[in-house]
Amino acid sequence: MIREPSEMKDGYQNLGLYFGDIHNHCGLSYGHGSFKEAIKNARLQLDFVSITLHAVWPDIPENDRNLEYLVEYHKKGFAKASHNWLDYLQQVNKENRPGQFVIFPSYEWHSNEYGDHCVYHKYPVKNPILQSKTVEILRQELNKLDTPSIIIPHHLGYKRGFRGINWKTFSEELSPVAEIFSFHGASEKSEGPYPYLHSMGPRNSGSCAQFGWSQGHVFGVIGSTDHHNAFPGSYGYGRLGAWATALTRKGIWDAILKRRTYALTGDRIELRFSLNGYPMGAICPSSEKRIIEVYLEGGSTIDYVDVIHNNKVIHRESPFNQMRDSDQFKVYIELGWGEKQKDTNWDVNLRVVGGEIMSVEPRFRGFNSQGNPQRNKYAYMAWEQVNAHQINFQTRTRPNTSLHTPSTEGMSFVVKGNETTTLVAMINGKSYEHTLGELMSGSQTHYLGGFVSPAICFHRSIPQSEYQHQFRFIHQYIPDRRDWYYIRVRQCNNQYAWSSPIWINN
């Protein structure tokens, strides 16, 4: 899961890549599942995490009779958060493992006028939950605390006054990054993939990240799940990548402060983007010649990579034009589907014959329904890589909640081999075999029973030439003000990554 420090001289030397989710919820406020279950789930597929408590809403609409149920629901959650806060801080400290797994404390500060923000402390000292009435007062009070703190705007794209961001009151002083992807959708801009479908409303152009950058604001980007059922890192709900000096609180915190972060939808995409030797998040000295270098290792076939300057695409790169032979392949086994109302338990033993497993990427979602799931069903997954040839994992699936909302679970891994390399999967006591050569032509599916029974999908094996790519692009530009560049990546499986920008001073 953890990348070794890069030796490339592109601004990433002596940095490692780590993946996290720093905005998600459990039953400590409103939500479901215990803190212990959330941490167990986080360790399945993340390097760092913050479990967030819903805590404050100073301008909650108490006088709107149509929203009485919503006000009461939130107030009960806030009371739970207040009651659990000190014990939560102790548990955060207890679960932190420098070099292995990092955890920060956080709570969510809601606002109609200023937009929702998550408050983070670098260390879990016993500071109170601040009941600040405005975001300006919140910043002032955070600066007085005895631990460094930041506030990160969440679901930017809602209209101002309806819990979307207020760019007029935004300040990068304590907000080095903004969250542009979660289960709410994507807020890079008002059109494009992952529209807002929540009951809170659609995206508004004056609230999205591109508008904020156009106003001269300097901030990087992250993704987080905002998951409410004790499953940080839920696949497809949002994550962030951080280029850090070490997997410690200091290392991750500094990476966020310096905006060496990028937003992900789900796949663990490795993205390096530099400009004149500076990494993402940097502010560079003035230059008319801009040398842009991008290295990318995706989770599936790369569709395209956009180089974006001042919110306009100036170059689109497609790796299909540079196909080459590969001896490594991405393999993805996905489980679920079916019409059965009850859960399906899966026990999978996978062996690679005539090849070697180079890396493993769990793609676990957990229980994503916003309803009331049954108790004691939040931490039920496990996986292990036994050796270079064998993986075991256990999970549980439910029927997909809609035709466009998957509830499947799966495991992706890189196999070094050739067309004769064979995957032998023992799934719930039955054996399934496919060669990489067979899977190169397309996916192969199986069913546990008859029509509409739960199913298994061995996805097409993706050669390294399709998921790994790098390029160099030179842009000549005479600036009249500070300008910026960032990278957008789209894969053929509709998974995205967005880098933090790099700015150039005039």
N, C-alpha and C positions, 0 to 999 in steps of 0.2 A: 504493500500500500504506500509506503514512504519512498520517495525518490531520493537517490543519492545526490549530493551536491553536484551541480553542473560545472564542467571545466571549460565551457564555451566562453569566449571573451566578448560577450554581447550584453553585459550588464547583469548576468545571472551567475557569474562565477562565485563559488562558495555559498550558493543558496540551494536549499532543498525544496521540493514541492510537496505540500501537505493539503489534505482535503478536509473540509469541515462544514458544519451547519450550526450557526450561532443564533438562530431564531426558530424556536419550536416550543411546544407546550405539553404539559401533562396535568395530572389532577391536583397539583399544588395550588392552582388557582381555578379557573374554569377550564375544563379539558378532562381527559381520562388517562388512567394509568399512573403508576407510582414513579417517583424520581428514580428509584432503583431499577425499574423496568426500562425507563428511558435511557439510562446509562448503559445497561446491558445491550440494548438495541444499537446505541451509538457506536459501541465498540465493534460491532459487526463489520462496519464499512467506513468509519471515519477516523481521522487522526486527532481532531479537536472539536469541541462542542460547547454550546451554552444552552442550558434548559431555561426557558424564559417564563417568568411569572406575569400574568396579566395583573396590573396593579393600580393604575391611576387613569382617570378620565375627568379632568377638571371642568370641561364644558359639556358633560353628559346631558342629553336632552330630557331633563326631568319633567318639564312642563308639557311634553307632548303625550297626550293620553293614548295615542296610537302606538306608542313605544314603551308603555309601562312594563310589559313583560321583558323587553330587552334591557331596560334600566335595572330592573330587579335582578336579572340574570347576571349582569356585570357586577353589580354591587356585592352580590354573594361571592363571586369569584375574587373580587378585590379583598374582601374580608378574610377569605381563606389564605390569600397571598400574604397579607399582613401577619396573620397568625403563624404561618409556616416560615417566614423570612429568616429568622435567626438560625433555626435548625437547618434550613436549606443552605445557608452560607457555610455551616460546619460540614455538611455533606459534600459541597463543592470542593472544599479543601481536601477532604478525605479521598476523593476520587481522582484528584490530579496526580498524574504520573509523568514527571518530566522525562522526555525522550521516548515515551510510549504513547501517552494519551493526555491531552491538555483540556482543561475545562475552566470556563469563566462564569461568574455570576451575572445575571441580567434580569431586567423587568421591563414591561412594556408600558409606555406613557402614551395614552390615546388623546387625540384632540381633533375636533371638527375643524377648528380654525387653522391650526398649524400642521395638521397631519399626524399620523401615528409615528412614534419613534421608539426604538429599543435602547435602553440605557445599560451600558456595560461598565463593570469595574475590572481593573487589571488584577486586583487581589480581593479575596472575599473577606475583607475586614468588616466590622460590625457597623457599617453606615446604615442609616435608615432609608426606607423607600421615600423619596422626595415627592411631596404633594404639590409641586410647583404649578402655578396657575397659567403661566405662559412659557413658551420655549426659551425666551430671553432670560426669564428668572431661573428656569431649569439650568441653563448653562452657567449662570452666576453661582448657583448653589452647588453645582457639581465641582466647580473650580475651588470651592472651599473645603472639599472632602479630603481625607488623608490617604486616598488612593487615586491614581490616575483613572479618569473616566472618559468615555465617549458616548455620543448618541448617534444612532444610525436610523435615518428615515426609512420607513417601510411602506409598501404598496403606494409608491409615488403617484401613480397614474389617475387616481380618483380626483374628481374636481375639487378645487380649493373650496373649503367650507363644508365638504362632505368627506372629510378625513383623508383627502389628498394633500400633497405637500404644498406649502406656501413658500414659493421661491423668494418672495420679498423679505421673509424673515430668516431665510437659510443662512448659515454661516459655516465655513469650513473649519472654524476654530476647534470645535469638538466633533465635527462630522467629516472625517477624512474620506468616507465611502458612503454610498447609498445602496439600498437593496432594490435591484431592478427585476428580480424574478423570485416568485414563490408560487404557492398553489393559487394565488389570486390571478396570476398571469404574468406577462412580460410588460415592462414599462420603459423599454428603451425609447420607443416612440409610439404614436397613437394608432398606427396601422402596423400590420405584420403579424407574426405568429403569436399564439397563446393570448387571445383577447381576454379581457376581464369578463367573467360570466357570473361572478358572485352577486348576491342580492344587493350589494352596496353600489352597483352601477357599472357603466362602461368606462373606458379610458378617455381622458381629456388631454388634448395635445399640449396645453399650457402647463401640464403637471409632469410630463415625462422627462426622462434624463436628457434627451437631446435639447429640449427647451432650456433646461438648467444650464447646460454647457454653453448654449448660445447667449445666455445672460452673463457670461463671464465667470461662473462658479467653477471652482476646481474641486472635483471629487472623483474618487474611483468607484468601482462597482463590485457588488457581491450578489450571490444568490443564497437564499435560505428557504426552508420548506414551509415555515409557519404551520407545521403539522400539529394537530391537537390531541393525538392519541399515543403519546409516549414513544414516538418512532423518529428520532432525529435522523436526517439523511435519507428520508423516504424517497426511493428512486422515482425520478420524474417530477418531484415537487420543488427542486432547487438545492444547490450546494454552492460552495465557493472553493476556489483554489487559491492558495497563498504561497508565495515564494519567500521563505523565511530562512534565517541563519541557523535556526535550531527548532526542534519541536519542544518548546518550552513556552511558558506564559510570556516571557520577554520576547522571544523570537517571533511568535505569532502576533503579539500586540504590535511590535515594531513594523511587521509586514503590513498590517492594516493601516497604521499611522502613515506609512510611506506609500500607500495605495498600490502595493505590489500584489494585487488581488484581481481575480476575475470571476465572473458569474457563470454558473453552469445550470442546465436544466436537469440533467441526470447522469449521462455518461461521464466517466472520469477522464476527461480530455486533458492532455498535457499541452499547454499553450505558452510559448515564449515569444514575446514581441518586443523588439528593441528599435530605437531610433537614434542614429548617430552614436550607438554604443550605450544608450541609456535604457533602463528597463521600464516596463509599464508603471505608470504612476508618477514618473519623474517630470520635472520642469527643466527643459534644456535651454542652454544659451542660444542666442539668435543665430540662425544659419539659413541660407537660401537653398542649400543642397541638403536634402533629407534622405539618408540611407536607412531604409526600413528592412529589417530582417525578421522573418517569422519561422518558427519551428513548431510543428504540430504533430502530435500523436493522438489520434482519435480513438473512440470506442467502437466505431463502425466505419463504413465507407464515407469518406469526406465528399460532400457534394460541392461546396465552394467555400472560399475564404475571401471576405471583403476587407479591403483597406479603406477606411472611412476618414475623410479629412473635413473638418468643420461641418459634420453631419451629412456629407455627400460621399457616395461611393466613388473612389477615383481609380480603383483597380479591383478586378475579380479574378481570383486564381482557382483553377480546377485541376486537381491532380490526375484526372483521367487522361490528360494530354502527355503524361510522363510515366506511363506504365512500365514496370520492370518486374523481373522474376523475384519471387519471394520464397523463403523457407520458413516463415513464421505466419501464423494465421490467427485471427480472432474468431473464437467459437462461442456461441451464446445458446444456452439451453433455457427455455422458458416454459413455465408450468402454470396451469390454471384452466380457465374457460369452464364450460359445462353449465347445465341448467339446474343442477341439484341445489337445493336451498341450504343444505348443511355444508360445513367446511370440509375441505379435502386435505388430508395430511400427506406429506410427501417425504420419502426417505430415499436419498439418491447416493449411490456409490459410483463414481466415474473413474475409469482407468483409461490411460492413453498407451496404446501398444504400438511400438515402432516410432515413438516420438517422445517429447519432453514438455512438461508444463512450465512455462517461463514466468508467468504472473497470473494472478487471480483477481477478479473484480466482482464482488457480490452486487446484485441488483435487486435488493429487497425493498418492498414498499411498506409492509405492515398494514394495519387496519386503517383505511383512509376515510371511512364514512364519517360524516359529521353528526350522525345520530348517536344513540346510546348503545355501544357494543356491550356484550356480556362481560362481566368482570373476569379477571384472571386470564385474559387472552391478549396480552400486549407484548410479552416477551416469550416467544415460542420458537425462535429460529436459532440455528447454530451451523457453523461450517468449520472445516479444517482442511488444510493441505497436508496430506499424510506424508508424501514424498514428491519427487519430481514427476511421478507418473499417476498419482491418485489424489482425488478430491472427494470428500464426503460432505453432504449438507442435508439439513432437515428444514422444512418450511411448511406453511399452511396457506391455502388459497381459498378464495370465495368466488362465486360467479361475478363477472364484470358488472359493475353497477349501472353502466349504460354502454351504448355502442361506441362511445368515444372516451370512456373512462376505464382504463385497465385496472384489474386487481391481481394481475399475474405476478409471479415471483420468478427469479432466475439467477443464473450464474454465468458470467463471462470470463473467459480465460484465454491466454495466448499459448498456442501450441507450436513448438518447433518440430517440423516434420515434412512430409511430402504427401503425394496423392494416396499412397498405400497406408499411411498412418491411420490407425483405427481407434475410434472412440467406443468403448464398451461401457454402457451405462446400465447398472442394475437399479431400477426404479420401482419401488414398492413391491420388490420380490420378482420382477420380471426383467429380462435382459433385452436391451436394444443395442444394435451395432450399426455404425456408419463410418465409412472411410472419409478422410478429408477430401479425396477426389470426388466422391459422391456428393458431398455437401457443397463443393465448389459450384455446382450447377444450380443450386437452390435449396430451400429448406425442405426438411422431411418431418412429417407429423405422425403422431400415434394417439390412440384413445385408450382410456382405462376400461371402457365398456362399449356400449352401443352409441347410437346417435345422441348428440348433446351431452355426452358424458365428459368429465374432465379430460384435458388433452395435454400433450407434450409436443413442443416444437424445437427441433434441432435447426437453428437458423443457418443460412448460408455461411460457409466459412469465408472470412474476409482476408485476402492476402495483404501482407504488410504494405505493399505498394499502394493500396487503396486507403489505408488508415494512417499512414505516416507520410509527411510531406514537409518540405522547407523551401523557402524562396527568398530572394532579395529583390527589392524594388526601390528605385530612386525617383524621388519627387522633387522637382524644382519649383520653388514658390517664394515670391517676394511678399512678406507679410506687412500689413499696416496695423496689426494688433496681435495680441497673443493668440495663437491658433493651436489646434489639437488634432490628434490622430487616435483612432482605436481600431480594433480588429473584431469582426463578427465571423463566427464559424457556424456552418450548417452541415450536418450529416444527413445521409440519405434516410436514416431512421427518425428524422425530425428532432434530433437532439442538437442543442445549440450551446455555444460559448460566446461570451462577450468580454473582451479585455477591458481593464481600466485604461483610460486615455494616457497619452504622453503629450505634454504641452511644450510649445516653443515660445519663449519670450521674444517680443519685438525689440 
